[in-house]
């Protein structure tokens, strides 16, 4: 499975455009039009001070 993943990453890294047919584009737009979910764990993580910021 890791060889498949590496091969897929190489193919996708070379692409600058992705074309969708009408049906797939409608599906993509529907997914992107949904409101974001509130993920409590992610919210807690983002509320913590950054370990990379100078204080």
PDBQT receptor file of N, H, CA, C and O in Angstrom, charges set to zero:
ATOM      1  N   UNK A   1       0.817  -1.186   0.000  1.00  0.00    +0.000 N 
ATOM      2  CA  UNK A   1       0.000   0.000   0.000  1.00  0.00    +0.000 C 
ATOM      3  C   UNK A   1       0.867   1.258   0.000  1.00  0.00    +0.000 C 
ATOM      4  O   UNK A   1       0.472   2.268  -0.583  1.00  0.00    +0.000 OA
ATOM      5  N   UNK A   2       2.025   1.222   0.633  1.00  0.00    +0.000 N 
ATOM      6  H   UNK A   2       2.345   0.402   1.106  1.00  0.00    +0.000 HD
ATOM      7  CA  UNK A   2       2.855   2.431   0.666  1.00  0.00    +0.000 C 
ATOM      8  C   UNK A   2       3.390   2.789  -0.718  1.00  0.00    +0.000 C 
ATOM      9  O   UNK A   2       3.527   3.972  -1.028  1.00  0.00    +0.000 OA
ATOM     10  N   UNK A   3       3.695   1.799  -1.558  1.00  0.00    +0.000 N 
ATOM     11  H   UNK A   3       3.584   0.837  -1.306  1.00  0.00    +0.000 HD
ATOM     12  CA  UNK A   3       4.142   2.097  -2.920  1.00  0.00    +0.000 C 
ATOM     13  C   UNK A   3       3.040   2.784  -3.709  1.00  0.00    +0.000 C 
ATOM     14  O   UNK A   3       3.306   3.693  -4.496  1.00  0.00    +0.000 OA
ATOM     15  N   UNK A   4       1.815   2.355  -3.500  1.00  0.00    +0.000 N 
ATOM     16  H   UNK A   4       1.599   1.617  -2.861  1.00  0.00    +0.000 HD
ATOM     17  CA  UNK A   4       0.669   2.977  -4.167  1.00  0.00    +0.000 C 
ATOM     18  C   UNK A   4       0.515   4.428  -3.722  1.00  0.00    +0.000 C 
ATOM     19  O   UNK A   4       0.255   5.311  -4.539  1.00  0.00    +0.000 OA
ATOM     20  N   UNK A   5       0.673   4.663  -2.451  1.00  0.00    +0.000 N 
ATOM     21  H   UNK A   5       0.884   3.946  -1.786  1.00  0.00    +0.000 HD
ATOM     22  CA  UNK A   5       0.555   6.023  -1.920  1.00  0.00    +0.000 C 
ATOM     23  C   UNK A   5       1.643   6.930  -2.487  1.00  0.00    +0.000 C 
ATOM     24  O   UNK A   5       1.370   8.066  -2.875  1.00  0.00    +0.000 OA
ATOM     25  N   UNK A   6       2.850   6.437  -2.533  1.00  0.00    +0.000 N 
ATOM     26  H   UNK A   6       3.072   5.514  -2.217  1.00  0.00    +0.000 HD
ATOM     27  CA  UNK A   6       3.964   7.218  -3.085  1.00  0.00    +0.000 C 
ATOM     28  C   UNK A   6       3.715   7.535  -4.556  1.00  0.00    +0.000 C 
ATOM     29  O   UNK A   6       3.932   8.664  -4.997  1.00  0.00    +0.000 OA
ATOM     30  N   UNK A   7       3.264   6.545  -5.312  1.00  0.00    +0.000 N 
ATOM     31  H   UNK A   7       3.088   5.627  -4.954  1.00  0.00    +0.000 HD
ATOM     32  CA  UNK A   7       2.990   6.764  -6.738  1.00  0.00    +0.000 C 
ATOM     33  C   UNK A   7       1.883   7.794  -6.924  1.00  0.00    +0.000 C 
ATOM     34  O   UNK A   7       1.982   8.660  -7.793  1.00  0.00    +0.000 OA
ATOM     35  N   UNK A   8       0.836   7.705  -6.120  1.00  0.00    +0.000 N 
ATOM     36  H   UNK A   8       0.756   7.001  -5.415  1.00  0.00    +0.000 HD
ATOM     37  CA  UNK A   8      -0.270   8.666  -6.221  1.00  0.00    +0.000 C 
ATOM     38  C   UNK A   8       0.205  10.071  -5.881  1.00  0.00    +0.000 C 
ATOM     39  O   UNK A   8      -0.177  11.031  -6.551  1.00  0.00    +0.000 OA
ATOM     40  N   UNK A   9       1.018  10.203  -4.870  1.00  0.00    +0.000 N 
ATOM     41  H   UNK A   9       1.328   9.423  -4.325  1.00  0.00    +0.000 HD
ATOM     42  CA  UNK A   9       1.535  11.530  -4.504  1.00  0.00    +0.000 C 
ATOM     43  C   UNK A   9       2.380  12.124  -5.626  1.00  0.00    +0.000 C 
ATOM     44  O   UNK A   9       2.312  13.326  -5.884  1.00  0.00    +0.000 OA
ATOM     45  N   UNK A  10       3.164  11.304  -6.283  1.00  0.00    +0.000 N 
ATOM     46  H   UNK A  10       3.220  10.328  -6.073  1.00  0.00    +0.000 HD
ATOM     47  CA  UNK A  10       3.983  11.802  -7.395  1.00  0.00    +0.000 C 
ATOM     48  C   UNK A  10       3.121  12.292  -8.543  1.00  0.00    +0.000 C 
ATOM     49  O   UNK A  10       3.407  13.331  -9.139  1.00  0.00    +0.000 OA
ATOM     50  N   UNK A  11       2.069  11.550  -8.856  1.00  0.00    +0.000 N 
ATOM     51  H   UNK A  11       1.837  10.706  -8.373  1.00  0.00    +0.000 HD
ATOM     52  CA  UNK A  11       1.172  11.958  -9.945  1.00  0.00    +0.000 C 
ATOM     53  C   UNK A  11       0.474  13.255  -9.580  1.00  0.00    +0.000 C 
ATOM     54  O   UNK A  11       0.425  14.178 -10.394  1.00  0.00    +0.000 OA
ATOM     55  N   UNK A  12      -0.062  13.342  -8.381  1.00  0.00    +0.000 N 
ATOM     56  H   UNK A  12      -0.022  12.593  -7.720  1.00  0.00    +0.000 HD
ATOM     57  CA  UNK A  12      -0.807  14.536  -7.983  1.00  0.00    +0.000 C 
ATOM     58  C   UNK A  12       0.099  15.751  -7.817  1.00  0.00    +0.000 C 
ATOM     59  O   UNK A  12      -0.343  16.878  -8.039  1.00  0.00    +0.000 OA
ATOM     60  N   UNK A  13       1.336  15.550  -7.436  1.00  0.00    +0.000 N 
ATOM     61  H   UNK A  13       1.696  14.634  -7.255  1.00  0.00    +0.000 HD
ATOM     62  CA  UNK A  13       2.258  16.675  -7.260  1.00  0.00    +0.000 C 
ATOM     63  C   UNK A  13       2.556  17.364  -8.581  1.00  0.00    +0.000 C 
ATOM     64  O   UNK A  13       2.873  18.554  -8.600  1.00  0.00    +0.000 OA
ATOM     65  N   UNK A  14       2.458  16.636  -9.683  1.00  0.00    +0.000 N 
ATOM     66  H   UNK A  14       2.201  15.670  -9.668  1.00  0.00    +0.000 HD
ATOM     67  CA  UNK A  14       2.740  17.212 -10.995  1.00  0.00    +0.000 C 
ATOM     68  C   UNK A  14       1.548  17.947 -11.603  1.00  0.00    +0.000 C 
ATOM     69  O   UNK A  14       1.693  18.622 -12.623  1.00  0.00    +0.000 OA
ATOM     70  N   UNK A  15       0.398  17.824 -10.999  1.00  0.00    +0.000 N 
ATOM     71  H   UNK A  15       0.281  17.276 -10.171  1.00  0.00    +0.000 HD
ATOM     72  CA  UNK A  15      -0.798  18.444 -11.572  1.00  0.00    +0.000 C 
ATOM     73  C   UNK A  15      -0.996  19.849 -11.037  1.00  0.00    +0.000 C 
ATOM     74  O   UNK A  15      -0.797  20.114  -9.852  1.00  0.00    +0.000 OA
ATOM     75  N   UNK A  16      -1.389  20.738 -11.921  1.00  0.00    +0.000 N 
ATOM     76  H   UNK A  16      -1.551  20.522 -12.884  1.00  0.00    +0.000 HD
ATOM     77  CA  UNK A  16      -1.701  22.103 -11.518  1.00  0.00    +0.000 C 
ATOM     78  C   UNK A  16      -3.176  22.401 -11.688  1.00  0.00    +0.000 C 
ATOM     79  O   UNK A  16      -3.676  23.404 -11.178  1.00  0.00    +0.000 OA
ATOM     80  N   UNK A  17      -3.874  21.531 -12.405  1.00  0.00    +0.000 N 
ATOM     81  H   UNK A  17      -3.468  20.716 -12.820  1.00  0.00    +0.000 HD
ATOM     82  CA  UNK A  17      -5.312  21.699 -12.631  1.00  0.00    +0.000 C 
ATOM     83  C   UNK A  17      -6.006  20.362 -12.482  1.00  0.00    +0.000 C 
ATOM     84  O   UNK A  17      -5.462  19.313 -12.825  1.00  0.00    +0.000 OA
ATOM     85  N   UNK A  18      -7.225  20.424 -11.961  1.00  0.00    +0.000 N 
ATOM     86  H   UNK A  18      -7.667  21.276 -11.682  1.00  0.00    +0.000 HD
ATOM     87  CA  UNK A  18      -8.061  19.236 -11.849  1.00  0.00    +0.000 C 
ATOM     88  C   UNK A  18      -9.393  19.568 -12.503  1.00  0.00    +0.000 C 
ATOM     89  O   UNK A  18     -10.054  20.527 -12.105  1.00  0.00    +0.000 OA
ATOM     90  N   UNK A  19      -9.792  18.795 -13.492  1.00  0.00    +0.000 N 
ATOM     91  H   UNK A  19      -9.256  18.016 -13.815  1.00  0.00    +0.000 HD
ATOM     92  CA  UNK A  19     -11.042  19.043 -14.208  1.00  0.00    +0.000 C 
ATOM     93  C   UNK A  19     -12.127  18.103 -13.682  1.00  0.00    +0.000 C 
ATOM     94  O   UNK A  19     -11.896  16.906 -13.506  1.00  0.00    +0.000 OA
ATOM     95  N   UNK A  20     -13.295  18.656 -13.438  1.00  0.00    +0.000 N 
ATOM     96  H   UNK A  20     -13.482  19.628 -13.582  1.00  0.00    +0.000 HD
ATOM     97  CA  UNK A  20     -14.441  17.876 -12.975  1.00  0.00    +0.000 C 
ATOM     98  C   UNK A  20     -15.572  18.006 -13.977  1.00  0.00    +0.000 C 
ATOM     99  O   UNK A  20     -15.781  19.068 -14.564  1.00  0.00    +0.000 OA
ATOM    100  N   UNK A  21     -16.300  16.910 -14.167  1.00  0.00    +0.000 N 
ATOM    101  H   UNK A  21     -16.130  16.048 -13.691  1.00  0.00    +0.000 HD
ATOM    102  CA  UNK A  21     -17.483  17.026 -15.012  1.00  0.00    +0.000 C 
ATOM    103  C   UNK A  21     -18.590  17.712 -14.214  1.00  0.00    +0.000 C 
ATOM    104  O   UNK A  21     -18.411  18.006 -13.032  1.00  0.00    +0.000 OA
ATOM    105  N   UNK A  22     -19.705  17.961 -14.838  1.00  0.00    +0.000 N 
ATOM    106  H   UNK A  22     -19.850  17.721 -15.798  1.00  0.00    +0.000 HD
ATOM    107  CA  UNK A  22     -20.781  18.736 -14.210  1.00  0.00    +0.000 C 
ATOM    108  C   UNK A  22     -21.269  18.108 -12.916  1.00  0.00    +0.000 C 
ATOM    109  O   UNK A  22     -21.466  18.806 -11.921  1.00  0.00    +0.000 OA
ATOM    110  N   UNK A  23     -21.465  16.808 -12.921  1.00  0.00    +0.000 N 
ATOM    111  H   UNK A  23     -21.305  16.241 -13.729  1.00  0.00    +0.000 HD
ATOM    112  CA  UNK A  23     -21.958  16.116 -11.721  1.00  0.00    +0.000 C 
ATOM    113  C   UNK A  23     -20.940  16.200 -10.584  1.00  0.00    +0.000 C 
ATOM    114  O   UNK A  23     -21.295  16.519  -9.449  1.00  0.00    +0.000 OA
ATOM    115  N   UNK A  24     -19.681  15.914 -10.890  1.00  0.00    +0.000 N 
ATOM    116  H   UNK A  24     -19.392  15.655 -11.812  1.00  0.00    +0.000 HD
ATOM    117  CA  UNK A  24     -18.645  15.952  -9.860  1.00  0.00    +0.000 C 
ATOM    118  C   UNK A  24     -18.420  17.366  -9.343  1.00  0.00    +0.000 C 
ATOM    119  O   UNK A  24     -18.138  17.563  -8.161  1.00  0.00    +0.000 OA
ATOM    120  N   UNK A  25     -18.546  18.345 -10.226  1.00  0.00    +0.000 N 
ATOM    121  H   UNK A  25     -18.775  18.185 -11.186  1.00  0.00    +0.000 HD
ATOM    122  CA  UNK A  25     -18.385  19.731  -9.783  1.00  0.00    +0.000 C 
ATOM    123  C   UNK A  25     -19.508  20.127  -8.825  1.00  0.00    +0.000 C 
ATOM    124  O   UNK A  25     -19.266  20.814  -7.833  1.00  0.00    +0.000 OA
ATOM    125  N   UNK A  26     -20.728  19.697  -9.119  1.00  0.00    +0.000 N 
ATOM    126  H   UNK A  26     -20.925  19.139  -9.926  1.00  0.00    +0.000 HD
ATOM    127  CA  UNK A  26     -21.864  19.982  -8.235  1.00  0.00    +0.000 C 
ATOM    128  C   UNK A  26     -21.637  19.336  -6.866  1.00  0.00    +0.000 C 
ATOM    129  O   UNK A  26     -21.936  19.936  -5.834  1.00  0.00    +0.000 OA
ATOM    130  N   UNK A  27     -21.113  18.124  -6.866  1.00  0.00    +0.000 N 
ATOM    131  H   UNK A  27     -20.871  17.637  -7.705  1.00  0.00    +0.000 HD
ATOM    132  CA  UNK A  27     -20.819  17.448  -5.598  1.00  0.00    +0.000 C 
ATOM    133  C   UNK A  27     -19.756  18.202  -4.823  1.00  0.00    +0.000 C 
ATOM    134  O   UNK A  27     -19.892  18.405  -3.617  1.00  0.00    +0.000 OA
ATOM    135  N   UNK A  28     -18.694  18.619  -5.506  1.00  0.00    +0.000 N 
ATOM    136  H   UNK A  28     -18.583  18.454  -6.486  1.00  0.00    +0.000 HD
ATOM    137  CA  UNK A  28     -17.612  19.384  -4.880  1.00  0.00    +0.000 C 
ATOM    138  C   UNK A  28     -18.145  20.681  -4.279  1.00  0.00    +0.000 C 
ATOM    139  O   UNK A  28     -17.808  21.031  -3.148  1.00  0.00    +0.000 OA
ATOM    140  N   UNK A  29     -18.971  21.387  -5.032  1.00  0.00    +0.000 N 
ATOM    141  H   UNK A  29     -19.245  21.103  -5.951  1.00  0.00    +0.000 HD
ATOM    142  CA  UNK A  29     -19.533  22.650  -4.549  1.00  0.00    +0.000 C 
ATOM    143  C   UNK A  29     -20.433  22.429  -3.341  1.00  0.00    +0.000 C 
ATOM    144  O   UNK A  29     -20.419  23.223  -2.400  1.00  0.00    +0.000 OA
ATOM    145  N   UNK A  30     -21.221  21.344  -3.363  1.00  0.00    +0.000 N 
ATOM    146  H   UNK A  30     -21.232  20.699  -4.127  1.00  0.00    +0.000 HD
ATOM    147  CA  UNK A  30     -22.107  21.049  -2.232  1.00  0.00    +0.000 C 
ATOM    148  C   UNK A  30     -21.298  20.793  -0.962  1.00  0.00    +0.000 C 
ATOM    149  O   UNK A  30     -21.676  21.246   0.119  1.00  0.00    +0.000 OA
ATOM    150  N   UNK A  31     -20.206  20.081  -1.091  1.00  0.00    +0.000 N 
ATOM    151  H   UNK A  31     -19.900  19.713  -1.969  1.00  0.00    +0.000 HD
ATOM    152  CA  UNK A  31     -19.347  19.810   0.070  1.00  0.00    +0.000 C 
ATOM    153  C   UNK A  31     -18.746  21.110   0.595  1.00  0.00    +0.000 C 
ATOM    154  O   UNK A  31     -18.709  21.332   1.806  1.00  0.00    +0.000 OA
ATOM    155  N   UNK A  32     -18.281  21.963  -0.299  1.00  0.00    +0.000 N 
ATOM    156  H   UNK A  32     -18.311  21.783  -1.282  1.00  0.00    +0.000 HD
ATOM    157  CA  UNK A  32     -17.644  23.212   0.130  1.00  0.00    +0.000 C 
ATOM    158  C   UNK A  32     -18.620  24.260   0.627  1.00  0.00    +0.000 C 
ATOM    159  O   UNK A  32     -18.216  25.194   1.320  1.00  0.00    +0.000 OA
ATOM    160  N   UNK A  33     -19.903  24.129   0.290  1.00  0.00    +0.000 N 
ATOM    161  H   UNK A  33     -20.231  23.370  -0.272  1.00  0.00    +0.000 HD
ATOM    162  CA  UNK A  33     -20.905  25.081   0.757  1.00  0.00    +0.000 C 
ATOM    163  C   UNK A  33     -21.440  24.750   2.150  1.00  0.00    +0.000 C 
ATOM    164  O   UNK A  33     -22.138  25.557   2.764  1.00  0.00    +0.000 OA
ATOM    165  N   UNK A  34     -21.104  23.552   2.643  1.00  0.00    +0.000 N 
ATOM    166  H   UNK A  34     -20.536  22.897   2.145  1.00  0.00    +0.000 HD
ATOM    167  CA  UNK A  34     -21.580  23.181   3.981  1.00  0.00    +0.000 C 
ATOM    168  C   UNK A  34     -20.894  24.051   5.028  1.00  0.00    +0.000 C 
ATOM    169  O   UNK A  34     -19.741  24.445   4.853  1.00  0.00    +0.000 OA
ATOM    170  N   UNK A  35     -21.606  24.352   6.119  1.00  0.00    +0.000 N 
ATOM    171  H   UNK A  35     -22.543  24.032   6.261  1.00  0.00    +0.000 HD
ATOM    172  CA  UNK A  35     -20.955  25.113   7.188  1.00  0.00    +0.000 C 
ATOM    173  C   UNK A  35     -19.893  24.248   7.873  1.00  0.00    +0.000 C 
ATOM    174  O   UNK A  35     -20.018  23.024   7.909  1.00  0.00    +0.000 OA
ATOM    175  N   UNK A  36     -18.867  24.874   8.406  1.00  0.00    +0.000 N 
ATOM    176  H   UNK A  36     -18.766  25.869   8.377  1.00  0.00    +0.000 HD
ATOM    177  CA  UNK A  36     -17.830  24.095   9.080  1.00  0.00    +0.000 C 
ATOM    178  C   UNK A  36     -18.369  23.446  10.349  1.00  0.00    +0.000 C 
ATOM    179  O   UNK A  36     -19.258  23.984  11.009  1.00  0.00    +0.000 OA
ATOM    180  N   UNK A  37     -17.816  22.282  10.678  1.00  0.00    +0.000 N 
ATOM    181  H   UNK A  37     -17.093  21.845  10.142  1.00  0.00    +0.000 HD
ATOM    182  CA  UNK A  37     -18.198  21.606  11.915  1.00  0.00    +0.000 C 
ATOM    183  C   UNK A  37     -17.388  22.182  13.059  1.00  0.00    +0.000 C 
ATOM    184  O   UNK A  37     -16.250  22.615  12.874  1.00  0.00    +0.000 OA
ATOM    185  N   UNK A  38     -17.981  22.186  14.237  1.00  0.00    +0.000 N 
ATOM    186  H   UNK A  38     -18.906  21.835  14.386  1.00  0.00    +0.000 HD
ATOM    187  CA  UNK A  38     -17.267  22.612  15.431  1.00  0.00    +0.000 C 
ATOM    188  C   UNK A  38     -16.648  21.364  16.062  1.00  0.00    +0.000 C 
ATOM    189  O   UNK A  38     -17.359  20.517  16.601  1.00  0.00    +0.000 OA
ATOM    190  N   UNK A  39     -15.341  21.259  15.991  1.00  0.00    +0.000 N 
ATOM    191  H   UNK A  39     -14.763  21.947  15.552  1.00  0.00    +0.000 HD
ATOM    192  CA  UNK A  39     -14.633  20.122  16.554  1.00  0.00    +0.000 C 
ATOM    193  C   UNK A  39     -13.999  20.564  17.867  1.00  0.00    +0.000 C 
ATOM    194  O   UNK A  39     -13.027  21.319  17.880  1.00  0.00    +0.000 OA
ATOM    195  N   UNK A  40     -14.565  20.080  18.970  1.00  0.00    +0.000 N 
ATOM    196  H   UNK A  40     -15.354  19.466  18.959  1.00  0.00    +0.000 HD
ATOM    197  CA  UNK A  40     -14.132  20.530  20.298  1.00  0.00    +0.000 C 
ATOM    198  C   UNK A  40     -12.638  20.306  20.517  1.00  0.00    +0.000 C 
ATOM    199  O   UNK A  40     -11.960  21.180  21.057  1.00  0.00    +0.000 OA
ATOM    200  N   UNK A  41     -12.120  19.161  20.112  1.00  0.00    +0.000 N 
ATOM    201  H   UNK A  41     -12.671  18.451  19.674  1.00  0.00    +0.000 HD
ATOM    202  CA  UNK A  41     -10.698  18.888  20.302  1.00  0.00    +0.000 C 
ATOM    203  C   UNK A  41      -9.818  19.843  19.518  1.00  0.00    +0.000 C 
ATOM    204  O   UNK A  41      -8.788  20.296  20.016  1.00  0.00    +0.000 OA
ATOM    205  N   UNK A  42     -10.221  20.151  18.293  1.00  0.00    +0.000 N 
ATOM    206  H   UNK A  42     -11.058  19.783  17.888  1.00  0.00    +0.000 HD
ATOM    207  CA  UNK A  42      -9.452  21.090  17.477  1.00  0.00    +0.000 C 
ATOM    208  C   UNK A  42      -9.542  22.492  18.056  1.00  0.00    +0.000 C 
ATOM    209  O   UNK A  42      -8.554  23.226  18.077  1.00  0.00    +0.000 OA
ATOM    210  N   UNK A  43     -10.721  22.860  18.523  1.00  0.00    +0.000 N 
ATOM    211  H   UNK A  43     -11.523  22.263  18.505  1.00  0.00    +0.000 HD
ATOM    212  CA  UNK A  43     -10.885  24.185  19.139  1.00  0.00    +0.000 C 
ATOM    213  C   UNK A  43      -9.986  24.312  20.373  1.00  0.00    +0.000 C 
ATOM    214  O   UNK A  43      -9.346  25.345  20.570  1.00  0.00    +0.000 OA
ATOM    215  N   UNK A  44      -9.937  23.269  21.200  1.00  0.00    +0.000 N 
ATOM    216  H   UNK A  44     -10.456  22.429  21.040  1.00  0.00    +0.000 HD
ATOM    217  CA  UNK A  44      -9.089  23.288  22.399  1.00  0.00    +0.000 C 
ATOM    218  C   UNK A  44      -7.622  23.406  22.004  1.00  0.00    +0.000 C 
ATOM    219  O   UNK A  44      -6.864  24.143  22.636  1.00  0.00    +0.000 OA
ATOM    220  N   UNK A  45      -7.221  22.687  20.966  1.00  0.00    +0.000 N 
ATOM    221  H   UNK A  45      -7.836  22.088  20.453  1.00  0.00    +0.000 HD
ATOM    222  CA  UNK A  45      -5.839  22.761  20.501  1.00  0.00    +0.000 C 
ATOM    223  C   UNK A  45      -5.504  24.166  20.021  1.00  0.00    +0.000 C 
ATOM    224  O   UNK A  45      -4.436  24.688  20.337  1.00  0.00    +0.000 OA
ATOM    225  N   UNK A  46      -6.405  24.783  19.261  1.00  0.00    +0.000 N 
ATOM    226  H   UNK A  46      -7.273  24.358  19.004  1.00  0.00    +0.000 HD
ATOM    227  CA  UNK A  46      -6.138  26.114  18.715  1.00  0.00    +0.000 C 
ATOM    228  C   UNK A  46      -6.176  27.190  19.796  1.00  0.00    +0.000 C 
ATOM    229  O   UNK A  46      -5.598  28.262  19.617  1.00  0.00    +0.000 OA
ATOM    230  N   UNK A  47      -6.843  26.922  20.910  1.00  0.00    +0.000 N 
ATOM    231  H   UNK A  47      -7.313  26.051  21.056  1.00  0.00    +0.000 HD
ATOM    232  CA  UNK A  47      -6.893  27.888  22.012  1.00  0.00    +0.000 C 
ATOM    233  C   UNK A  47      -5.626  27.868  22.860  1.00  0.00    +0.000 C 
ATOM    234  O   UNK A  47      -5.389  28.792  23.639  1.00  0.00    +0.000 OA
ATOM    235  N   UNK A  48      -4.808  26.825  22.717  1.00  0.00    +0.000 N 
ATOM    236  H   UNK A  48      -4.999  26.075  22.084  1.00  0.00    +0.000 HD
ATOM    237  CA  UNK A  48      -3.564  26.739  23.472  1.00  0.00    +0.000 C 
ATOM    238  C   UNK A  48      -2.521  27.672  22.874  1.00  0.00    +0.000 C 
ATOM    239  O   UNK A  48      -2.533  27.919  21.668  1.00  0.00    +0.000 OA
ATOM    240  N   UNK A  49      -1.632  28.186  23.690  1.00  0.00    +0.000 N 
ATOM    241  H   UNK A  49      -1.623  27.986  24.670  1.00  0.00    +0.000 HD
ATOM    242  CA  UNK A  49      -0.549  29.026  23.157  1.00  0.00    +0.000 C 
ATOM    243  C   UNK A  49       0.349  28.208  22.231  1.00  0.00    +0.000 C 
ATOM    244  O   UNK A  49       0.581  27.022  22.465  1.00  0.00    +0.000 OA
ATOM    245  N   UNK A  50       0.839  28.838  21.204  1.00  0.00    +0.000 N 
ATOM    246  H   UNK A  50       0.651  29.802  21.014  1.00  0.00    +0.000 HD
ATOM    247  CA  UNK A  50       1.706  28.160  20.260  1.00  0.00    +0.000 C 
ATOM    248  C   UNK A  50       3.076  27.911  20.869  1.00  0.00    +0.000 C 
ATOM    249  O   UNK A  50       3.650  28.810  21.483  1.00  0.00    +0.000 OA
ATOM    250  N   UNK A  51       3.612  26.696  20.707  1.00  0.00    +0.000 N 
ATOM    251  H   UNK A  51       3.145  25.966  20.207  1.00  0.00    +0.000 HD
ATOM    252  CA  UNK A  51       4.966  26.448  21.202  1.00  0.00    +0.000 C 
ATOM    253  C   UNK A  51       6.027  27.119  20.327  1.00  0.00    +0.000 C 
ATOM    254  O   UNK A  51       7.200  27.152  20.697  1.00  0.00    +0.000 OA
ATOM    255  N   UNK A  52       5.628  27.651  19.178  1.00  0.00    +0.000 N 
ATOM    256  H   UNK A  52       4.675  27.625  18.878  1.00  0.00    +0.000 HD
ATOM    257  CA  UNK A  52       6.561  28.259  18.240  1.00  0.00    +0.000 C 
ATOM    258  C   UNK A  52       6.605  29.788  18.338  1.00  0.00    +0.000 C 
ATOM    259  O   UNK A  52       7.461  30.427  17.726  1.00  0.00    +0.000 OA
ATOM    260  N   UNK A  53       5.690  30.365  19.100  1.00  0.00    +0.000 N 
ATOM    261  H   UNK A  53       4.994  29.846  19.597  1.00  0.00    +0.000 HD
ATOM    262  CA  UNK A  53       5.631  31.826  19.204  1.00  0.00    +0.000 C 
ATOM    263  C   UNK A  53       6.564  32.318  20.299  1.00  0.00    +0.000 C 
ATOM    264  O   UNK A  53       6.709  31.683  21.344  1.00  0.00    +0.000 OA
ATOM    265  N   UNK A  54       7.189  33.450  20.046  1.00  0.00    +0.000 N 
ATOM    266  H   UNK A  54       7.071  33.966  19.197  1.00  0.00    +0.000 HD
ATOM    267  CA  UNK A  54       8.022  34.076  21.077  1.00  0.00    +0.000 C 
ATOM    268  C   UNK A  54       7.113  34.741  22.084  1.00  0.00    +0.000 C 
ATOM    269  O   UNK A  54       6.172  35.450  21.726  1.00  0.00    +0.000 OA
ATOM    270  N   UNK A  55       7.404  34.505  23.334  1.00  0.00    +0.000 N 
ATOM    271  H   UNK A  55       8.168  33.930  23.625  1.00  0.00    +0.000 HD
ATOM    272  CA  UNK A  55       6.556  35.127  24.369  1.00  0.00    +0.000 C 
ATOM    273  C   UNK A  55       7.319  36.126  25.172  1.00  0.00    +0.000 C 
ATOM    274  O   UNK A  55       6.763  36.741  26.082  1.00  0.00    +0.000 OA
TER     275      UNK A  55
